[in-house]
Amino acid sequence: MAEVAETAQPLLERATADELKHYYYQMLLLRRFEERAGEMYVKAKIGGYCHLNLGEEATIVGLMAALTPDDYIFTNYREHGYIIARGVPPGPVMAELFGKETGVSGGRGGSMHLFDRKTNFMGGYAIVGGQVPLAVGAAYALRYQNKPGVVVAQMGDGTTNIGAFYESLNLAKLWKCPVLFFIVNNGYGMGTSVEAGSSEPDLWKKGASFRIHGERVDGTDVLAVRDVVRRLRARAEAEGEPAIIDAVSFRFRGHSVIDSDRYRDPEAVRRGRELYDPIRKFATLLLDHGVVDDAWLKGIAEQVEREVQEAIDFANNSPDPKFEDLYKYMYATPVPNTPTAEDAIRAVKINRGEFDV
């Protein structure tokens, strides 16, 4: 196992101009969506908890750019950006944060439980690490049924310290499951740094005892993330070999919107935002290579601003779930093996001896 080497390949050999522009657009869309979501939370439009992807835009877009429609993704509760980058429009995502009927989970899930079956986005999970065993099970199902695709188990760095993570690693290797353990390493599990919480701070090494390959990648470099995921995804699908990807980024804000972030030096946070902002870095790269100009950047910023405002307007104007639907979606409909009225009538007739079973 080794860390990822830097590539010297020219920019326009790694992606077309249209691809590069699209990546920038997606990253900026996620940034503004999350900034406005934080604003909506302060205005009490969003209830419960709300965890933002600020600073992780390149990690998200790079990951999603490497996946195919056959792939599945299980995420944690910091998943707004992932479902949008997977192709779900911002409007239904914002509506879910608002708890509206038009949300991706019908207003029942909120910020931490986004779900979209059409894009194989199998949900955000509020319990730390709860998604990881499920992702391995889904990957086993793909292999067992000989279906194409792989499964991504996205998680934060803190998840790598719980037992379910290691049980999942063991089974993934033992059963040759096509699964990628994608660690979004922003340096902190809530208020505890990686170094203070893990005896092995190089998280890509944590699969060593299970003979699982691991690599670290710069999570602020959208192309680096995309290329690593593409390569390890192809390996997982072809050979049934799981892998760990340790994507390192900088956390712009506290763990959630209610985290005051007092455990970090404010000046260090300010410097980190300046040095490791993936959008600023990518804009500079595109300008330096003549892919875009200042007018294009201004135009795309205005477009994104309109789209996010439209998402907020859509959420604001959407209906709340109906009170009479309070128990809807709690059980499968119809509930399997539940007797119907016809079954009951038939049972009575059998008891009366009117006909044989």
Residue pairs with C-beta under 8 A, 6 or more apart in sequence:
1 204
1 205
1 207
1 208
1 213
1 214
1 215
2 215
3 204
3 215
3 216
4 215
4 216
4 217
4 218
4 224
4 228
7 14
7 224
7 227
11 20
11 223
11 285
11 289
11 291
12 20
12 289
12 291
14 223
14 227
15 23
15 223
17 291
19 65
20 286
20 291
21 286
21 291
21 292
21 296
21 300
23 61
23 62
23 65
23 222
23 223
23 282
24 279
24 282
24 283
24 286
24 292
24 300
25 300
25 303
25 304
26 57
26 61
26 64
26 84
26 85
27 57
27 58
27 61
27 222
27 278
27 279
27 282
28 57
28 279
28 300
28 301
28 304
29 84
29 90
29 304
29 307
29 308
30 53
30 57
30 60
30 61
30 80
30 81
30 84
30 85
31 54
31 57
31 279
32 304
32 305
32 308
33 80
33 81
33 84
33 90
33 93
33 94
33 308
33 311
34 52
34 53
34 54
34 80
34 81
35 54
36 308
36 309
36 312
37 46
37 50
37 52
37 80
37 94
37 97
38 50
38 52
38 253
38 257
40 46
40 94
40 97
40 98
40 312
41 50
41 257
42 257
45 97
45 98
45 315
45 316
46 97
46 98
46 99
46 110
46 111
47 99
47 110
48 110
48 111
48 112
49 77
49 111
49 112
49 126
49 256
49 257
49 258
50 97
50 111
50 256
50 257
51 77
51 78
51 111
51 112
51 255
51 256
51 257
52 78
52 80
52 253
52 256
52 257
53 60
53 78
53 80
53 81
53 82
54 251
54 252
54 253
55 186
55 249
55 250
55 251
55 252
55 253
55 273
55 276
55 277
55 278
56 78
56 81
56 184
56 186
56 219
56 249
56 278
57 81
57 222
57 278
57 279
58 219
58 220
58 221
58 222
58 225
58 249
58 278
58 279
58 281
58 282
59 184
59 219
59 220
59 225
59 247
59 249
59 278
60 81
60 82
60 85
61 85
61 222
61 225
61 226
62 219
62 221
62 222
62 223
62 224
62 225
62 226
62 229
63 82
63 85
63 152
63 154
63 182
63 225
63 226
63 229
63 247
64 82
64 85
64 86
65 222
65 226
66 225
66 226
66 227
66 229
66 230
66 233
67 73
67 86
67 150
67 152
67 229
67 233
68 148
68 149
69 119
69 120
70 120
70 147
70 148
70 149
71 120
71 149
71 150
71 151
71 152
71 233
72 120
72 122
72 135
72 138
72 139
72 142
72 149
72 150
72 151
72 152
73 82
73 86
73 120
73 121
73 122
73 151
73 152
73 154
74 122
74 123
74 125
74 131
74 132
74 134
74 135
74 138
74 151
74 152
74 153
74 154
75 82
75 83
75 121
75 123
75 124
75 125
75 131
75 154
76 124
76 125
76 128
76 131
76 154
76 155
76 156
76 159
77 111
77 112
77 113
77 124
77 125
77 126
78 124
78 156
78 184
79 112
79 114
79 124
79 154
80 93
80 97
80 111
80 114
82 121
82 154
83 93
83 104
83 114
83 116
83 119
83 121
84 90
84 93
86 116
86 119
86 121
87 119
88 104
88 116
88 119
88 121
89 311
90 307
90 308
90 310
90 311
91 102
91 310
91 311
91 314
91 315
92 102
92 103
92 104
92 314
93 103
93 104
93 114
93 311
94 311
94 312
94 314
94 315
95 101
95 102
95 103
95 104
95 107
95 311
95 314
95 315
95 318
96 103
96 104
96 105
96 107
96 109
96 110
96 111
96 114
97 103
97 110
97 111
97 315
98 107
98 315
98 316
98 318
99 107
99 110
99 320
99 321
100 107
100 315
100 318
100 319
100 320
100 321
101 107
101 318
101 319
101 320
101 321
101 322
102 314
102 315
102 318
102 319
103 109
103 315
103 318
104 114
104 115
104 116
105 113
105 114
105 115
106 321
106 328
106 329
107 320
107 321
108 321
108 329
109 115
109 123
109 124
111 124
112 124
112 125
112 126
113 123
113 124
113 125
113 126
114 121
114 123
114 124
115 121
115 122
115 123
115 124
120 149
122 131
122 134
122 135
122 138
123 131
124 131
125 131
125 134
128 156
128 158
128 159
128 162
129 155
129 159
129 162
129 164
129 165
130 164
131 153
131 154
131 155
132 153
132 155
132 159
132 164
132 165
132 168
132 181
133 164
133 167
133 168
135 151
135 152
135 153
135 168
135 179
136 151
136 153
136 168
136 171
136 172
136 177
136 179
138 151
138 179
139 150
139 151
139 172
139 177
139 178
139 179
139 242
140 171
140 175
140 177
141 147
142 148
142 149
142 150
142 151
142 177
142 178
143 175
143 176
143 177
143 178
143 240
148 237
149 178
149 237
150 178
150 179
150 180
150 233
150 236
150 237
151 177
151 178
151 179
151 180
152 179
152 180
152 182
153 168
153 179
153 180
153 181
153 182
154 182
154 184
155 165
155 181
155 182
155 183
155 184
156 183
156 184
156 185
156 186
156 189
157 183
157 184
157 185
157 186
157 187
157 188
157 189
157 194
157 198
157 203
158 188
158 189
158 190
158 192
158 197
159 165
159 183
159 189
160 183
160 198
160 203
160 206
161 189
161 197
161 198
165 181
165 206
166 210
168 181
169 181
169 206
169 207
169 210
169 212
169 242
170 210
171 177
172 179
172 181
172 210
172 212
172 242
173 207
173 210
173 211
173 212
173 242
176 239
176 240
176 241
177 240
177 242
178 236
178 237
178 240
178 241
178 242
179 236
179 242
180 229
180 232
180 233
180 236
180 242
180 243
180 244
180 245
181 207
181 212
181 242
181 243
181 244
181 245
182 229
182 245
182 247
183 203
183 204
183 244
183 245
183 246
183 247
184 219
184 247
184 249
185 194
185 203
185 219
185 246
185 247
185 248
185 249
186 248
186 249
186 250
186 251
187 193
187 194
187 248
187 250
187 251
188 194
188 251
188 255
188 264
189 197
190 255
190 259
191 255
191 259
191 263
194 201
194 203
195 201
200 206
202 216
202 246
203 214
203 216
203 244
203 246
204 214
204 215
204 216
204 244
204 245
204 246
205 214
206 214
206 244
207 213
207 214
207 242
207 243
207 244
208 214
212 242
212 243
212 244
213 232
213 241
213 243
213 244
214 243
214 244
214 245
214 246
215 228
215 232
215 243
215 244
215 245
215 246
216 246
216 247
216 248
217 224
217 225
217 228
217 245
217 246
217 247
217 248
218 224
218 225
218 247
218 248
219 225
219 247
219 248
219 249
219 278
220 248
220 249
220 250
220 276
220 277
220 278
220 281
221 278
221 281
222 278
222 282
225 247
228 245
229 245
232 243
232 245
235 241
235 243
236 242
236 243
249 276
249 278
250 272
250 273
250 275
250 276
252 269
252 272
252 273
253 259
253 261
254 260
254 261
255 261
261 269
283 292
283 297
286 292
287 293
287 294
287 297
339 347
349 355
350 356
350 357
